[in-house]
């Protein structure tokens, strides 16, 4: 009896201790309380955008499905109601009362050019300039504080809006004669330079235009100062390359800007050997505060060869992941470099630039067969069709290559016959909502009233069941997430024009727009089991904002533009806090 009693007592003690452990889990490192938390763990919306039956959406609208998030060792350990928060408090726990702010899975910008963003902090900003004279005045002001002979770079004049009245080098050369000047267009597919820059680059009347580019020349045969698409590389090669340390600084500056904007990860759309070296160095030094998904630049064949020997990084962990290749199939629509199946509506006889020289199909096919994802820049309907044909041919030859979640970056103008092929081939349409509202002033002129219906066609693509992902293409576009969401939901510019939206039948719902930067972004990087939703065991990558993007996006989308980021959390660490 005594033995039985002692055994029973021991069992009771153990049971009590276990019950106590269940009631009191190990304290969290970081605890978010009083939040309006959207976990995004419910089912996907319908192809028409209708919320799933298990979504936290009623006739009254959206409301978060949790209030508390507990984080330990870089992972989420609990998501749930407000009354559970005390269970995860400990002496060393940092508790953040977000006071009703909205908490979402960490934002991802799936198409960026990070060093250019870093450099943009130290170059002439031409965003919004309306005239040549205004742009030149900004360069003159910059030249006053730069030693003679030093390069001046700038960015932001709108090559699409200016395409019918490009400036020349005359005024720029007259006002800024002692500095070589290189000014990239808003979408980086045109550049404008002064005479000294052309001299340093060795560009003369006798210089032929490269494949996929154009040196604009006047009636006298001399360069005008404008270079389109691949021709801009002539000037870029003349600009002194940044040192490895300067490049790392540009990357860090860009990452800090992204953290302030609420992003926990970015997809770098084309990293060459120097940039990959910078990423790898910063990663080994533990300095990457925002996660990096790197696309290798196909313009660097030696880099592709080296990675082909190593194989893709498929671990799905850490701050740096490299398993994709960036390729170009054409140029931009605004500068009439996008390749079209039929003539430009506003330039008969012209169908855009030729395939970029870096689209080495055998080399890219070899990368696909080795397990790499390929991400092809294709804007015109001809370039998109060619890209889909290429992906289909590789998949036929090597069926496993079809599992690569290949992407078409921009997928901007599509022939109706090609839209269903995204779904059937498993190709992701990687698109930029802001491009539609920024291009709408001239896109119909380039394409005509019928063909433009297949441009920026997000809803049409969604209705086929194909995968979408959204991004900014920074620094060519404002990467503010609230601008991206507003563009996707309204198809209006920041002034609310046009009334009702441009081709409103292609609008996204607020949930679809948000998923384009979260769950869909996770899928596009093979990380849907690690991130994209707020759930136990997932990465502790979160964004906290002062508006509810689902409720506001559904009821009063104009108010999306007034939102701001309060906190950005990556790997369980707060990397940005609004003062």
Secondary structure, 3 states (H helix, E strand, C coil): CHHHHHHHHHHHHHHHHHHHHHHCCCCCCEEEECCEECCCCCCCCCCCCCCCCCCCEECCEECCCECEEEEECCEEEEEECHHHHHHHCCCCCEEEECCCCEEEECEEEEEECHHHHHHHCCCEECCCCCCHHHHHHHHHHHHCCCCCCCCEEEEEECCCCCCCCCCCCHHHHHHCCCCCEEEEECCCCEEEECHHHHHHHCCCCCCCCCCCEEEEECCCCCEEEEEEEHHHHHHHCCCCCCCHHHHHHHHHHHHHHHHHCCEEEEEEEEECHHHHHHHHHHHHCCCCCCEEEEEEECCCHHHHHHHHHHCCCCCCCCCEEEEEEEEECCCCCCCCCCCCCCCECCECCCCCCCCCCCCCHHHHHHHHHCCCEEEEEECCHHHHHHHHHHHHHHHHHCHHHHHHCCEEEECCECCHHHHHHHHHHCCEEEECHHHHHHHHHHHHHHHCCCHHHHECCHHHHHHCCCCEEECCCECCCCCCHHHHHHHHHHCCCCCCCCCCCCCHHHCCCHHHHHHCCCHHHHHHCCCCCCCCCCCCCCECCEEEECCCHHHHHHHCHHHHHHCCEEEEEECCEEEEECC
